[in-house]
Amino acid sequence: MNIQLLHHVAVPVSDLGRSIAFYREILGLEQIARPNFPFPGAWFRLADGQELHLIVHTNPTYRSGKGVDSRDLHFAARVPSYRGVLEFLYSKGYREDSADELMKVYLNPHSITGYPQLYIMDPDRHMIEINAAALD
């Protein structure tokens, strides 16, 4: 087997409109055309042929009742500026000490990985890591 890239990540969503807004407005993803499947969903372009697929499912798996947890199931996105993303998230109301778990950001600027990381959740509590090559 010769895997060339991670083609897509699919996540179940409970409210398609709310999730589309999050992935467009918070993550800044471009929505792309999606085949006419017999169930609702939305597709987004990431980079280099990679995609994110949102799927409305009748029997989904969610992280119900869980907060931000960097060791739980997540996907990661690389950005050019850690500081820029953090400032943007602050402007949208995200905080490390937010009482609203969906608006909480967990910072790990000096990760053992060698690159800075932060974690947020989407509206259905899917974990998202955002990292940069270096701390700026």
KAGIRA-V338342 format. One record per residue. N is the residue number from 1. PSI is psi as a letter, one per 20 degrees, with the letter a starting at -180 (NA if undefined). Layout:
BEGIN
n=N psi=PSI
n=N psi=PSI
END
This chain:
BEGIN
n=1 psi=p
n=2 psi=n
n=3 psi=p
n=4 psi=h
n=5 psi=r
n=6 psi=o
n=7 psi=g
n=8 psi=r
n=9 psi=p
n=10 psi=p
n=11 psi=p
n=12 psi=q
n=13 psi=q
n=14 psi=h
n=15 psi=n
n=16 psi=g
n=17 psi=g
n=18 psi=g
n=19 psi=g
n=20 psi=g
n=21 psi=g
n=22 psi=g
n=23 psi=h
n=24 psi=g
n=25 psi=h
n=26 psi=g
n=27 psi=i
n=28 psi=k
n=29 psi=q
n=30 psi=p
n=31 psi=p
n=32 psi=r
n=33 psi=q
n=34 psi=p
n=35 psi=q
n=36 psi=m
n=37 psi=r
n=38 psi=k
n=39 psi=q
n=40 psi=q
n=41 psi=a
n=42 psi=q
n=43 psi=q
n=44 psi=q
n=45 psi=p
n=46 psi=d
n=47 psi=q
n=48 psi=l
n=49 psi=j
n=50 psi=q
n=51 psi=r
n=52 psi=p
n=53 psi=p
n=54 psi=p
n=55 psi=p
n=56 psi=o
n=57 psi=q
n=58 psi=i
n=59 psi=m
n=60 psi=r
n=61 psi=o
n=62 psi=r
n=63 psi=l
n=64 psi=p
n=65 psi=j
n=66 psi=q
n=67 psi=a
n=68 psi=p
n=69 psi=o
n=70 psi=i
n=71 psi=i
n=72 psi=r
n=73 psi=p
n=74 psi=r
n=75 psi=q
n=76 psi=q
n=77 psi=p
n=78 psi=p
n=79 psi=q
n=80 psi=h
n=81 psi=o
n=82 psi=g
n=83 psi=g
n=84 psi=g
n=85 psi=g
n=86 psi=g
n=87 psi=g
n=88 psi=g
n=89 psi=h
n=90 psi=g
n=91 psi=h
n=92 psi=j
n=93 psi=j
n=94 psi=q
n=95 psi=q
n=96 psi=h
n=97 psi=k
n=98 psi=p
n=99 psi=h
n=100 psi=o
n=101 psi=h
n=102 psi=i
n=103 psi=j
n=104 psi=q
n=105 psi=p
n=106 psi=p
n=107 psi=p
n=108 psi=m
n=109 psi=h
n=110 psi=l
n=111 psi=q
n=112 psi=i
n=113 psi=h
n=114 psi=i
n=115 psi=q
n=116 psi=q
n=117 psi=q
n=118 psi=q
n=119 psi=p
n=120 psi=r
n=121 psi=q
n=122 psi=r
n=123 psi=i
n=124 psi=j
n=125 psi=j
n=126 psi=p
n=127 psi=p
n=128 psi=p
n=129 psi=p
n=130 psi=p
n=131 psi=r
n=132 psi=r
n=133 psi=h
n=134 psi=q
n=135 psi=p
n=136 psi=NA
END
